[in-house]
Amino acid sequence: MTRSGQEYLEGLRDGREIWLDGERVEDVTAHPAFRASAASFAGLYDLADDPVHRPVLVQGGVRRACAVPRSYEDLVARRRAFRTTAAASYGFLGRTPDYMAAGAAGFAAAPAVFTGDTFDGADHALAFHRRIAEGDLHVAFTLTNPASGRGEDDDLTLRVVGERDGGIVVRGAKTIGTGAVFADELLVGTIEPLAADDTERAVTFSVRLDTPGLKLISRTSYEERSRSVFDHPLSSRYDENDAMLVCEDVFVPWERVLTYRDPATTGAIWWRTPAYPNLVHQAATRFWTKLEFLTGLAILLTRSNGTEKLPPVTQALGRLLGMVAQAKAFVLAAEASYEEVDGGRGGVRPGQEISFAQRIMAGELYPRAVQDVKLLAGGALVQLPASGRDLLHPELGPLVRRYFATPGHSAEDRVKLLKLAWDALGSEFAGRHEQYERFYHGAPHVYLTMQTWAGAAGECENLARACLDGYGLGTTR
């Protein structure tokens, strides 16, 4: 069954331990650093109750993102659900509930991968997927090790420190828990290769946010720094936040442990199941939506500046539209190149090679798109009224309305547009998004390595070798 937005918000009031600016946050749904973004996540839940969106978002009573796709048509239907969710935040909420729901569906498609030499987590992986689907849960994950915990004597990275009746005890930290403060549960693991003897850190588990000993240390809240929706239309509502997870002897029941003391299996659950291509499917669809928004913003800016018909401007807009088409093409190509999972028993997944390639493209394309839109905006972005209150002031307002207006565009409309552009392109919130688009699926060396071994490398090598084999020293014309 799907939840309402109100039911989702009530679930966040569970006593979780969130820290921000040296203070503990008692209620993320009410705190000025989180409440508007929490409401935005709640709005995504309410979409499923909308008669227009429900057929797109829900299948068989559960989120379509949770379903294991069985055909190309299922992949297309899932992408349409991703698009609907992404459009609600213009692509700026990345770790929405459909993200890890799709990842868990990837686990469920190939549960045998969770069976290692010393621990069998197959049933637990299936139960994890079922819990998300039936409870309509928002699950975030944290897979990155802290930079301070990468030495030879690493006792800072999250690791297993003991066993107790009914479960294990973990201690240490994981970083970049994007959206974690807004989640119902957190999946903890690692996506980077581990040494064969690194068994203490080779663990994957899910945990509720109100588990004793679990802490989240939040980064700066852009929402809290925003002055109003008018002045910061994106960061005031769509700051999904990032947090460090700290576990101080946290107890995890066995039924929530997916991999245990097995480096090979701990990595394989991402690469040998459809989980990673499923995550990319959601992220690539969101990225396409986000580029559409940025390109639309560029068109509005050039019209406001009166430059939309200048040849260099039309060429720049054409390049941006080409980027949108490129982003769209990767999504459609991944779907069209779908692959069967486990001989079809696990359904289908988006094409793996195209999925890996999308990550390379997106990390390189996004900064270029932002730069191109900045150039089209020009110097207007650096000379804006301090806030919308300037427009309302009895003495200052008439001056602002006179000098910020352009032909066909009132001062209020122009300032509103430029405030939106700055929030998307030049603010600290915007800087975070540029970095996010580069690294949200791990450091490039991780997915670049997987791209090398995805299969295309052999085909490329064979073609070059065929040419070499076709001639020798005695070859004549």
C-alpha positions in Angstrom: 0.0 0.0 0.0 1.2 3.5 -0.7 1.5 6.1 2.0 0.2 9.7 2.1 2.6 12.6 2.6 1.2 13.1 6.1 1.9 9.4 7.0 5.4 9.8 5.7 6.0 12.9 7.8 4.7 11.2 10.9 7.2 8.4 10.3 10.1 10.9 10.5 9.1 11.9 14.1 10.7 8.8 15.6 13.3 10.3 17.9 16.2 9.9 15.4 19.5 11.6 16.4 20.3 14.3 13.9 23.0 16.9 14.6 23.4 20.3 12.9 25.5 23.3 14.0 26.4 21.8 17.3 22.7 21.1 18.3 20.5 18.1 18.1 17.5 18.4 15.9 14.4 17.2 17.7 12.0 17.0 14.7 13.2 17.3 11.1 9.6 18.0 10.0 9.5 21.2 12.1 13.1 22.4 12.1 13.8 25.4 9.8 16.8 23.6 8.3 14.7 20.6 7.1 10.9 21.2 7.3 10.3 22.6 3.7 12.4 19.9 2.1 10.6 17.3 4.2 7.4 18.7 2.9 8.7 18.4 -0.6 9.4 14.7 -0.1 5.9 14.4 1.4 4.5 15.9 -1.7 6.1 13.1 -3.7 4.1 10.6 -1.7 0.9 12.6 -2.3 1.5 12.3 -6.1 0.5 8.7 -5.9 -3.0 9.7 -4.7 -3.5 12.1 -7.6 -5.8 10.4 -10.2 -3.6 11.6 -13.0 -0.3 10.3 -11.6 -1.4 7.2 -9.8 -1.6 5.0 -12.9 1.9 6.1 -13.8 3.5 5.7 -10.3 1.7 2.7 -8.9 1.4 -0.9 -10.1 -0.4 -3.6 -8.3 -0.8 -1.4 -5.2 2.9 -0.6 -4.8 5.3 1.9 -6.3 6.2 1.0 -9.9 9.9 1.6 -9.0 9.7 -1.4 -6.6 8.6 -3.8 -9.3 11.1 -6.1 -11.0 10.7 -5.3 -14.7 10.0 -8.3 -16.9 10.1 -6.7 -20.3 11.1 -3.7 -22.3 7.7 -2.3 -21.8 8.1 -2.5 -18.0 11.3 -0.5 -18.3 9.5 2.2 -20.3 6.7 2.3 -17.7 9.2 2.6 -14.9 11.0 5.4 -16.7 7.7 7.3 -17.0 7.2 7.0 -13.3 10.8 8.3 -12.7 10.1 11.2 -14.9 6.9 12.1 -13.0 8.8 12.1 -9.7 11.8 14.0 -11.1 9.6 16.7 -12.6 8.1 17.5 -9.2 11.5 18.9 -8.0 12.8 19.9 -11.5 15.4 17.2 -11.1 17.0 18.7 -7.9 15.9 16.0 -5.5 18.1 13.1 -6.5 17.6 10.5 -3.8 13.8 10.3 -3.9 12.0 7.2 -2.6 12.0 5.6 -6.1 15.8 5.6 -6.2 16.6 2.9 -3.6 13.3 1.2 -4.4 14.7 0.5 -7.9 18.0 -0.6 -6.3 16.2 -3.1 -4.0 14.3 -4.4 -7.0 17.7 -5.1 -8.5 18.6 -7.1 -5.4 15.4 -9.1 -5.6 16.0 -9.9 -9.3 19.2 -11.9 -8.4 19.1 -12.9 -4.8 21.5 -15.8 -5.3 24.3 -13.2 -5.5 23.8 -12.6 -1.7 24.8 -16.2 -1.0 28.5 -16.2 -0.1 30.9 -18.8 1.3 30.2 -18.0 4.9 26.9 -16.1 5.0 23.6 -16.5 3.1 21.8 -13.1 2.8 19.5 -14.1 -0.1 16.3 -14.3 2.0 17.2 -11.1 3.8 17.7 -9.2 0.5 14.2 -10.4 -0.6 12.8 -9.3 2.7 14.5 -5.9 2.4 12.8 -5.4 -1.0 9.5 -6.6 0.3 9.6 -4.3 3.3 10.2 -1.3 1.0 7.4 -2.2 -1.4 4.8 -3.1 1.2 5.7 -0.2 3.6 6.2 2.3 0.8 9.4 3.3 2.6 11.9 5.9 1.7 15.4 4.3 2.0 18.6 6.2 1.6 22.1 4.7 1.6 25.6 5.5 2.6 28.4 3.6 1.0 31.5 5.9 1.2 34.3 5.5 3.7 35.6 8.6 5.5 38.8 10.0 4.1 40.3 10.0 7.6 39.8 6.2 7.8 41.9 5.1 4.8 45.2 4.4 6.5 46.7 1.0 7.4 45.4 1.2 11.0 41.8 2.2 10.0 39.5 2.0 13.0 37.3 4.8 11.8 35.5 3.2 8.8 32.3 1.4 9.8 33.1 -2.2 10.7 31.9 -5.2 12.6 33.1 -5.3 16.2 31.2 -8.2 17.6 28.2 -10.5 17.6 25.4 -10.8 20.1 22.4 -13.0 20.4 20.3 -12.2 17.4 22.6 -10.0 15.5 25.9 -8.1 15.1 27.4 -4.9 16.5 29.0 -2.3 14.2 31.1 0.8 15.0 32.5 3.6 12.8 31.5 6.0 10.1 30.2 6.2 6.6 29.9 9.5 4.6 27.7 11.2 2.1 24.4 9.9 3.3 22.4 12.0 0.7 18.8 12.4 1.9 19.5 10.3 5.0 17.9 12.7 7.4 14.6 12.3 5.4 14.7 8.5 5.1 12.7 5.8 6.9 15.7 3.4 6.7 19.3 3.5 5.8 21.2 0.9 3.8 24.8 0.8 4.8 27.5 -1.0 2.8 30.3 -0.3 0.3 30.4 -0.1 -3.5 34.2 0.1 -3.8 36.4 -3.0 -4.0 37.6 -4.4 -0.7 40.8 -6.4 0.0 40.2 -10.1 0.3 41.2 -10.0 4.0 39.2 -6.9 4.9 36.4 -9.0 6.4 35.5 -6.6 9.2 34.4 -3.9 6.8 32.7 -6.3 4.4 29.2 -5.9 5.7 25.9 -4.6 4.3 22.8 -4.0 6.4 19.7 -1.9 6.7 18.8 0.0 9.8 16.0 2.2 11.1 17.0 5.8 11.8 15.9 5.7 15.4 18.2 2.8 16.2 20.2 3.5 19.5 23.7 4.6 18.9 23.1 5.8 15.4 23.9 9.5 14.7 23.7 11.6 11.5 25.9 14.7 11.4 24.4 17.1 8.8 26.2 19.4 6.5 25.1 23.1 6.3 21.5 23.4 5.5 20.9 25.6 2.4 17.2 25.6 3.3 17.9 27.2 6.6 20.1 29.9 5.0 17.5 30.7 2.4 15.5 34.0 3.0 12.3 33.1 1.2 11.0 31.0 -1.7 11.1 34.1 -3.9 14.8 34.7 -3.2 15.8 31.0 -3.1 13.2 29.1 -5.0 15.2 25.8 -5.2 17.4 25.7 -2.1 14.5 26.7 0.2 12.4 23.6 -0.8 14.7 21.0 -2.4 17.7 20.7 -0.2 17.9 16.9 0.3 20.9 17.4 2.5 23.9 15.1 3.0 25.0 13.7 6.3 27.8 11.6 7.9 26.6 8.4 9.6 28.3 7.5 12.9 27.6 4.2 14.6 28.5 3.8 18.2 28.2 0.1 18.9 24.9 -0.1 16.9 23.1 -3.5 17.2 21.8 -4.8 13.8 19.5 -7.9 13.9 20.5 -10.8 11.7 17.4 -10.4 9.5 18.6 -7.0 8.5 22.1 -8.2 7.5 22.5 -8.7 3.7 26.2 -9.5 3.5 28.6 -10.4 6.3 32.4 -10.7 6.5 32.6 -11.5 2.8 34.4 -8.8 0.6 33.6 -10.5 -2.7 29.8 -10.7 -2.0 29.7 -7.2 -0.5 30.9 -5.7 -3.7 29.1 -8.2 -6.0 25.6 -7.2 -4.8 26.0 -3.9 -6.7 27.7 -5.2 -9.9 26.3 -8.7 -10.4 22.7 -7.8 -9.7 20.7 -5.2 -11.7 20.9 -2.8 -8.7 23.5 -0.4 -10.2 21.8 -0.2 -13.7 18.5 0.3 -11.9 19.9 3.2 -9.9 21.4 4.7 -13.1 18.0 4.3 -14.8 16.4 6.5 -12.2 19.3 8.9 -12.0 19.7 9.2 -15.8 16.0 10.0 -16.1 16.3 12.6 -13.4 19.4 14.1 -15.1 17.5 14.4 -18.4 14.7 16.2 -16.6 17.2 18.5 -14.9 18.9 19.4 -18.2 15.4 20.2 -19.6 14.9 22.6 -16.7 18.3 24.3 -17.2 17.7 24.7 -20.9 14.2 26.1 -20.3 15.8 28.5 -17.8 18.3 29.6 -20.5 15.5 30.3 -23.0 13.6 32.4 -20.5 16.8 34.3 -19.6 17.6 35.2 -23.2 14.0 36.3 -23.8 14.2 38.5 -20.7 17.5 40.0 -21.9 16.1 40.5 -25.4 19.0 38.4 -26.9 17.1 35.3 -28.0 17.4 36.1 -31.8 21.1 36.9 -31.9 22.9 34.2 -33.9 25.5 33.3 -31.1 22.6 33.0 -28.6 20.5 30.7 -30.9 23.6 28.6 -31.4 24.2 28.3 -27.7 20.6 27.4 -27.1 20.9 24.8 -29.8 23.9 23.3 -28.0 21.9 23.1 -24.8 19.0 21.4 -26.6 21.5 19.0 -28.0 22.7 18.2 -24.5 19.1 17.5 -23.5 18.7 15.1 -26.5 22.0 13.4 -25.5 20.7 12.8 -22.0 17.4 11.5 -23.3 19.2 9.2 -25.8 21.2 7.5 -23.0 18.0 6.7 -21.2 16.3 5.3 -24.3 19.3 3.4 -25.4 19.8 1.8 -22.0 16.2 0.6 -22.2 16.4 -0.6 -25.8 19.6 -2.5 -25.0 18.0 -4.3 -22.1 19.5 -7.6 -20.9 17.9 -10.6 -19.3 18.8 -11.3 -15.7 19.6 -14.9 -14.7 18.4 -16.2 -18.0 15.2 -14.2 -17.7 14.3 -15.6 -14.3 15.1 -12.3 -12.8 13.4 -10.2 -15.5 15.3 -7.6 -17.4 17.6 -4.7 -16.6 18.7 -1.7 -18.6 21.8 -2.2 -20.8 24.8 -2.3 -18.5 27.4 -0.7 -21.0 25.1 2.2 -21.7 24.3 2.6 -18.0 28.0 2.9 -17.2 28.6 5.2 -20.1 25.8 7.5 -18.9 27.6 8.1 -15.7 30.7 9.2 -17.6 28.7 11.5 -19.9 26.6 13.1 -17.1 29.6 13.9 -14.9 31.2 15.7 -17.8 28.1 17.3 -19.3 26.5 19.0 -16.3 29.3 21.5 -15.6 29.3 22.4 -19.3 25.6 23.0 -19.3 25.8 25.2 -16.2 28.6 27.2 -17.7 26.6 27.7 -21.0 23.5 28.9 -19.1 25.7 31.3 -17.0 27.1 32.8 -20.2 23.6 33.4 -21.5 22.5 35.0 -18.3 25.4 37.5 -18.4 26.2 40.0 -15.7 22.6 40.4 -14.5 23.2 37.5 -12.1 25.7 39.5 -10.0 23.5 42.6 -9.6 20.3 41.6 -8.0 18.2 43.2 -5.2 19.2 41.7 -1.9 15.7 40.3 -1.4 12.1 40.5 -2.6 11.5 42.9 0.2 13.2 45.6 -1.9 10.3 45.5 -4.3 7.8 46.0 -1.4 9.5 48.9 0.2 7.6 52.2 -0.1 10.6 54.2 -1.1 12.9 51.7 -2.7 10.3 49.7 -4.5 9.5 52.2 -7.2 13.2 52.5 -8.0 13.7 48.8 -8.2 10.5 48.4 -10.4 11.8 51.1 -12.7 15.4 50.1 -13.2 15.1 46.3 -13.2 12.3 46.1 -15.7 13.0 45.3 -19.3 10.8 45.7 -22.4 7.9 43.2 -22.0 9.1 42.1 -18.5 8.2 43.7 -15.2 10.8 44.2 -12.6 9.1 41.6 -10.3 9.1 39.0 -13.1 12.7 39.7 -14.1 14.1 39.6 -10.5 12.1 36.4 -9.8 13.7 34.8 -12.9 17.2 35.9 -12.0 16.8 34.8 -8.4 15.8 31.3 -9.8 18.8 31.3 -12.1 21.3 32.3 -9.4 19.9 29.6 -7.1 20.3 27.0 -9.9 23.7 28.2 -11.2 25.7 30.2 -8.8 24.6 29.7 -5.2 26.3 27.3 -2.7 23.3 25.1 -3.4 24.2 25.1 -7.1 27.8 24.4 -6.4 26.8 21.3 -4.4 24.7 20.1 -7.3 27.5 20.4 -9.7 29.7 18.3 -7.4 26.9 15.9 -6.8 26.4 15.2 -10.5 30.0 14.2 -10.7 30.2 12.0 -7.7 26.8 10.7 -6.6 27.4 7.2 -7.9 30.9 7.0 -6.4 34.2 8.3 -7.6 34.9 8.0 -11.3 37.6 5.4 -10.9 34.9 3.0 -9.6 32.5 3.1 -12.5 35.2 3.7 -15.1 36.8 0.4 -14.0 33.5 -1.4 -14.3 33.0 0.2 -17.7 36.3 -1.3 -18.8 35.2 -4.8 -17.9 31.5 -4.5 -19.0 32.1 -6.2 -22.3 32.7 -3.5 -24.9 36.5 -3.5 -24.2 36.8 -7.0 -25.7 34.8 -6.0 -28.8 37.0 -2.9 -29.3 40.1 -5.0 -28.9 38.9 -7.6 -31.4 38.2 -5.0 -34.1 41.7 -3.5 -33.7 43.3 -6.9 -33.6 41.4 -7.9 -36.8 43.1 -5.1 -38.6 46.6 -6.1 -37.2 46.0 -9.7 -38.2 45.2 -8.7 -41.8 48.7 -7.7 -42.8 52.3 -8.3 -42.1 55.8 -7.4 -43.3 55.3 -9.1 -46.7 51.9 -7.5 -47.4 51.8 -5.6 -50.7 49.1 -3.3 -52.1 
